Each structure stands twice: as C-alpha cells, then as structure tokens.
C-alpha cells in the first residue's frame, strides 16, 4: 500500500535488529522508513522500496546509524535512491554496511545528505542518479574511511562522489578508500572531491587503474555475513587497503 513501512516520530528512538524492510511503495518521502528521531539498524536490510519523492529506502530528519546492514534495490522519483538525510544538523553513520543498486530520479543514487555523513568499512556500488552523485551526494561533511565507492553512475556529474561546495560543509575527509574504476576518468568519478593521499584511485587516469570486476563481485550475494554484500575478488587493490588500515 501507499505507506512507509515504519515512521519513527519525535517521541521515541527505534533500533531494528536482524530485520528486513521491503516492498513498500509510498507517494511521499521515505519509501521504506521515515525517521525524525534516532533510527539504528543492526544486521538489517532495507530493499526494494520506492517513493515518488525522496528517500527510496530511508528518509531521515534525525540521526541515522547503520551497522552491518544493506540498503539495496530502492528507488526514488526525486533524490536519495537509497538514503536521504534531509536535515543539515543531523548525521548519517554507516559502519560495515552496503549501499547498492539504488536509483534516484535526481541527486544521490545511493545516498544524499544535507548533514554530516560518515562511512567506515562500507561499500557503495551499482547506484544510479539521473542528475549528480551516483554513489554519494553531500552538502555537509563527508568522512570516508576504509570504504569502496566504485561502479556508481550519475548522468550529470560525480559518478562516485559529488560534494556540493555551496552547502557550506567543510571539505570531505577520506583515508584508505578505493574510488572509481578504469571505465571512467577522475573527472567523471568526482565532483568537488579529491581522493586523499592514502586512498586508491582506480579511475583510468588514477594511481591504480582497475576494471570494476577486478575490484569486486558486482552481484550482491550471501558472503557469510548478516546481509548480502559485494565480495572482493582475488587480487583486488581494495584488499591491500583493508590490511593496511586494520
């Protein structure tokens, strides 16, 4: 029906453990989840939800924390195919999580965030934005550590990462990440963002040009964790980053 699966109001926080939020179709913001308080997902999946507006998987005006979780196959007619953080003063934190195969009719195929967004040990891949920021579109602080952003597509600019400098956020921070693949140039992969000294740039003109299928398995699969993930392939340059950072 025309509802988000769950709405978290200002009156209370919600933690979901080992939960699947799936199959919702909503004409308003937040296909799967609508959060205005604090929402924490542990070992959970948000998949195959849709909205005519923004936040196909999750729409948040509060604090959003994902641990060992996957957001996949969601779609939004507007921005934020997977996740839309629509507040400049609230945070999105992803740890050991995957954002994959989400689609946005505007910006942020995987994630769009007006406020600070922090990813640690995450994979953002196979997301699509009709406009900017296939993987991530950020207006606030972006902090990326030991993560993979590769194989995302934006029809306008910033396939992997688009940072909107007009949003007033401080410059993005990144360390020990892998960005892009050899099927795109750095100019196509990034807008308003430059990989850090410890990052691997796998774009065609980057430090380590690498084909997408030599970085990770492009199909989400059960790889032994609580949710489906993209496994690294043998010899992937991302393997060395993980070992260096750990």
C-alpha positions in Angstrom: 0.0 0.0 0.0 0.9 3.7 0.0 2.8 3.8 3.3 6.3 3.8 4.6 6.8 0.5 6.5 7.7 2.4 9.6 7.6 6.0 10.8 9.8 6.9 13.7 8.4 10.0 15.4 10.0 12.7 17.6 8.7 10.9 20.7 10.9 7.8 20.5 14.0 6.1 19.2 14.0 2.8 17.3 16.6 0.1 16.9 16.0 -2.7 14.4 18.0 -5.9 14.8 18.1 -8.6 12.0 15.1 -7.0 10.3 14.1 -6.8 6.6 12.2 -3.7 5.5 11.0 -4.4 2.0 8.4 -4.0 -0.7 6.9 -0.6 0.3 5.6 1.9 -2.2 5.0 5.5 -1.0 3.9 8.6 -2.8 5.5 10.8 -0.1 9.1 10.9 1.3 10.5 7.7 2.7 9.7 4.5 0.8 10.7 2.1 3.5 11.5 4.1 6.6 10.7 7.7 7.6 12.8 8.9 10.6 12.5 12.1 12.6 14.2 10.8 15.8 17.1 8.3 16.1 17.0 5.2 14.0 19.6 2.4 14.3 19.7 -0.6 12.1 21.9 -3.6 13.1 22.3 -6.7 10.8 19.3 -5.5 8.8 18.3 -5.0 5.2 16.2 -2.2 3.5 15.5 -3.3 0.0 13.1 -2.9 -2.9 11.2 0.0 -1.6 10.1 3.0 -3.6 8.8 6.6 -3.3 7.6 9.1 -5.8 9.5 11.8 -3.9 12.8 11.4 -1.9 14.4 8.7 0.2 13.5 5.4 -1.6 14.9 3.3 1.2 15.1 5.7 4.1 14.2 9.3 4.6 15.7 10.9 7.7 15.4 14.2 9.5 17.0 12.7 12.6 20.1 10.6 13.5 20.6 7.5 11.3 23.0 4.7 12.2 23.5 1.5 10.1 25.7 -1.3 11.4 26.4 -4.4 9.3 23.3 -3.6 7.2 22.4 -3.4 3.5 20.3 -0.8 1.6 19.6 -2.1 -1.9 17.2 -2.1 -4.8 15.3 1.0 -3.6 14.2 3.9 -5.9 13.1 7.5 -5.5 11.4 9.7 -8.0 13.5 12.6 -6.5 16.8 12.5 -4.6 18.2 9.8 -2.4 17.6 6.4 -4.1 18.8 4.5 -1.0 19.1 7.1 1.8 18.1 10.8 2.0 19.2 12.7 5.1 17.2 15.9 4.6 18.5 17.8 7.7 21.7 19.8 7.8 22.1 19.3 11.5 21.6 15.5 11.8 24.1 12.8 11.0 24.2 9.6 8.9 26.7 7.0 10.1 27.3 3.7 8.3 29.6 1.0 9.6 30.4 -2.3 7.8 27.4 -1.6 5.5 26.5 -1.8 1.8 24.5 0.6 -0.3 23.9 -1.0 -3.7 21.6 -0.9 -6.8 19.5 2.1 -5.7 18.2 4.6 -8.2 17.3 8.3 -7.8 15.4 10.5 -10.3 17.5 13.4 -9.2 20.7 13.6 -7.0 22.2 10.9 -4.8 21.6 7.4 -6.3 22.9 5.7 -3.2 23.0 8.5 -0.5 22.1 12.2 -0.5 22.8 14.1 2.7 22.5 17.7 3.8 24.2 17.0 7.1 27.4 15.1 8.0 27.7 11.6 6.6 30.4 9.1 7.8 31.2 5.8 6.2 33.6 3.2 7.7 34.3 -0.2 6.1 31.4 0.3 3.7 30.7 -0.5 0.0 28.7 1.9 -2.2 28.3 0.4 -5.7 25.9 0.0 -8.6 23.8 3.0 -7.7 22.3 5.4 -10.3 21.5 9.1 -10.1 19.7 10.8 -13.0 21.5 14.0 -12.0 24.5 14.3 -9.7 26.2 11.9 -7.3 25.7 8.3 -8.3 27.2 7.0 -5.1 27.0 9.9 -2.7 25.8 13.5 -3.0 26.8 15.5 0.0 26.2 19.1 1.1 27.5 18.7 4.6 30.6 17.0 5.9 31.6 13.8 4.2 34.0 11.4 6.0 35.0 8.2 4.3 37.4 5.5 5.8 38.3 2.1 4.5 35.4 2.1 2.1 34.8 1.3 -1.6 32.9 3.7 -3.9 33.0 2.1 -7.3 30.7 1.3 -10.2 28.1 4.1 -9.5 26.7 6.2 -12.3 25.5 9.8 -12.4 24.0 11.0 -15.7 25.2 14.6 -15.0 28.4 14.6 -12.8 30.1 12.9 -10.0 29.6 9.1 -10.6 31.1 8.1 -7.3 31.1 11.3 -5.1 29.6 14.7 -5.6 30.3 17.3 -3.0 28.2 20.5 -3.3 30.5 23.2 -2.0 27.6 25.6 -1.9 26.2 23.7 1.0 28.6 25.2 3.5 30.1 21.9 4.7 33.8 21.6 5.4 36.0 19.8 2.9 35.5 16.0 2.7 37.8 13.7 4.6 39.0 10.4 3.2 41.6 7.7 4.1 42.3 4.2 3.0 39.4 4.1 0.5 39.1 2.8 -3.1 37.3 5.0 -5.6 36.2 4.5 -9.1 37.3 2.1 -11.8 39.1 2.1 -15.1 35.9 2.6 -17.1 35.7 6.3 -16.0 38.1 9.2 -15.6 38.6 11.0 -12.4 36.7 14.0 -13.8 33.7 11.6 -14.3 34.1 9.9 -11.0 34.4 13.0 -8.7 32.9 16.5 -8.5 34.0 18.8 -5.7 36.0 15.9 -4.2 39.6 14.7 -4.5 40.8 11.3 -3.1 43.2 11.5 -0.2 46.9 10.5 -0.1 46.2 7.1 1.4 43.2 6.4 -1.0 43.4 4.2 -4.1 42.1 6.0 -7.2 41.2 3.2 -9.7 39.9 5.5 -12.4 41.5 5.3 -15.8 43.8 8.3 -15.0 44.2 7.4 -11.3 47.0 5.9 -9.4 45.8 2.3 -9.9 43.5 1.9 -12.9 41.4 -1.2 -12.3 38.4 -2.7 -14.0 35.3 -2.8 -11.9 35.0 -6.6 -12.0 38.7 -6.8 -10.8 37.7 -4.8 -7.7 34.6 -6.6 -6.5 31.9 -9.0 -7.5 29.3 -6.8 -9.0 26.4 -9.1 -7.8 25.1 -8.8 -4.3 25.4 -12.2 -2.7 25.4 -14.1 0.6 29.0 -14.0 1.6 28.6 -15.2 5.2 27.6 -12.0 6.9 24.1 -11.0 8.2 23.1 -9.3 4.9 24.1 -9.6 1.3 27.3 -7.9 0.2 29.7 -7.4 -2.7 32.7 -9.7 -2.2 36.1 -8.5 -3.1 37.7 -10.5 -5.9 41.2 -12.1 -5.7 43.9 -9.5 -6.3 41.6 -6.5 -5.8 43.5 -3.4 -4.9 40.9 -2.9 -2.1 42.3 -5.9 -0.2 45.6 -4.2 0.5 43.8 -1.1 1.8 41.9 -3.2 4.3 45.0 -4.9 5.6 46.9 -1.6 5.8 44.1 0.1 7.8 43.3 -2.8 10.0 
